[in-house]
């Protein structure tokens, strides 16, 4: 069966982190945890957007991987959740729910948000 007929029949297509048009990117925390998220969600961050676009300015552009040496996994996880929240509710006609942030990660999250420009 051809790819076109598979798409027409509603089969699910999955993307990868490889290549210039990859659907997903890999964000790696300072403690080595890997978060694979949709590229469109990651581009919520001005910093990540700059790293993933442009002609070879950053190595991340080639590998679709971004290493954050200063952001631990518990903070990067919350950042990834925020990216999804932001994409989902920007220009939404529905009521926007509260984005809960635990007080114990608030300061680290603020510093990460400042660095990531999001």
LINJO-V994723 format. One line per field, one symbol per residue. phi: phi as a letter, one per 20 degrees, with the letter a starting at -180 (. if undefined). A space follows every 10 residues. Layout:
BEGIN
phi = ???
END
This chain:
BEGIN
phi = .effffffen ffddebednf dffccdddff dnfdddcfgg ffffefffgf fecnfmfcfg feelccedfd dfffefffff ffgfgfffdf meeefeffef cfgfdgffff fffffelb
END
